[in-house]
Amino acid sequence: MSATTSAAGSSQRTIALAHANDIRVLRAELKRRIASGATSPAEVLLSRPSELETMSLFQLLRSQRRWGPARAQQVLAAVQLSESKTLGSLTDRQRALIVAVLAEPDQVSLSGSRLVR
């Protein structure tokens, strides 16, 4: 490998690491805003930020105050979505369903693993 090739590879690696760090910082900031109530998960789902396409829906739900893994899993099971489903891979229908569940939690009861209205 020549010096030019290794320098280019090193530069690409540095750029990729900086980008990954920016994404981590953005996610941490978002989670803090959601936990404080300044932003809702529904707003995030509707705004579709490209930086969060690889974030899992489970992580987004868990970032809410008083939402543990069991509650997040129940909601995901009720709408028949996997914990590993990413925000970028949600269909419009799935996105609308989750937003509806988050908007009216009192109107929705969880019965087993199905959503009952």
C-alpha positions in Angstrom: 0.0 0.0 0.0 1.4 3.4 -0.9 1.5 6.4 1.3 -1.1 8.2 -0.8 -3.6 5.3 -0.4 -3.1 5.0 3.4 -3.5 8.7 3.8 -6.7 8.7 1.8 -8.0 5.7 3.9 -7.0 7.5 7.1 -8.8 10.6 6.0 -12.0 8.7 5.1 -11.8 6.9 8.4 -11.5 10.2 10.3 -14.4 11.7 8.4 -16.6 8.6 9.1 -15.7 8.7 12.8 -16.5 12.4 13.1 -19.9 11.8 11.3 -20.7 8.9 13.7 -19.8 11.0 16.7 -22.1 13.8 15.4 -24.9 11.3 15.1 -24.3 10.1 18.7 -24.3 13.6 20.0 -27.5 14.4 18.2 -29.3 11.3 19.5 -28.2 12.0 23.1 -29.5 15.6 22.8 -32.8 14.4 21.3 -33.2 11.8 24.1 -32.6 14.6 26.7 -35.2 16.8 25.1 -37.8 14.0 25.0 -37.1 13.1 28.6 -37.6 16.7 29.7 -40.8 17.0 27.7 -39.5 19.7 25.3 -40.0 17.4 22.3 -42.4 14.5 21.9 -41.6 11.2 20.1 -44.5 11.9 17.8 -42.9 15.1 16.7 -39.7 13.3 15.9 -41.6 10.6 13.9 -43.5 13.2 11.9 -40.4 15.4 11.2 -38.4 12.5 9.8 -34.9 13.8 10.5 -32.4 12.0 8.2 -29.8 11.9 10.9 -32.1 9.5 12.9 -32.9 7.0 10.2 -30.8 4.3 11.9 -32.2 4.9 15.4 -34.5 2.1 16.6 -38.1 2.9 17.5 -37.5 1.1 20.8 -34.8 3.6 21.7 -37.1 6.5 20.8 -39.9 5.1 23.0 -37.6 4.4 25.9 -36.3 7.9 25.9 -39.6 9.1 27.3 -39.9 9.7 31.0 -41.3 6.6 32.9 -41.1 4.4 29.8 -39.1 1.3 30.6 -38.3 -1.7 28.3 -41.5 -3.5 29.3 -43.8 -0.7 28.3 -42.0 0.0 25.1 -42.1 -3.7 24.2 -45.9 -3.8 24.9 -46.6 -0.9 22.6 -44.4 -2.4 19.8 -46.0 -5.8 20.2 -49.5 -4.2 20.1 -48.7 -2.5 16.8 -46.9 -5.6 15.6 -43.4 -4.0 15.1 -40.0 -5.4 16.0 -37.8 -3.7 18.7 -35.1 -3.4 16.1 -37.3 -1.5 13.6 -35.5 1.7 12.6 -37.1 5.1 12.2 -36.0 5.2 8.6 -37.6 1.9 7.7 -41.1 2.8 9.0 -43.8 3.0 6.4 -46.3 5.9 6.4 -48.9 3.6 7.9 -46.7 2.4 10.7 -45.5 5.9 11.4 -49.2 7.1 11.6 -50.2 4.2 13.9 -47.4 4.9 16.4 -48.1 8.6 16.4 -51.8 7.8 17.1 -50.9 5.5 19.9 -48.6 8.1 21.4 -51.1 11.0 20.9 -54.0 9.2 22.7 -52.5 6.8 25.2 -55.8 6.9 27.3 -57.8 5.8 24.3 -55.7 2.8 23.7 -55.5 -0.3 25.9 -53.2 -3.1 25.4 -54.7 -6.5 25.5 -52.2 -9.3 25.1 -50.2 -8.4 22.1 -52.9 -6.7 20.1 -54.0 -3.1 20.0 -57.6 -2.7 21.1 -59.5 0.6 20.7 
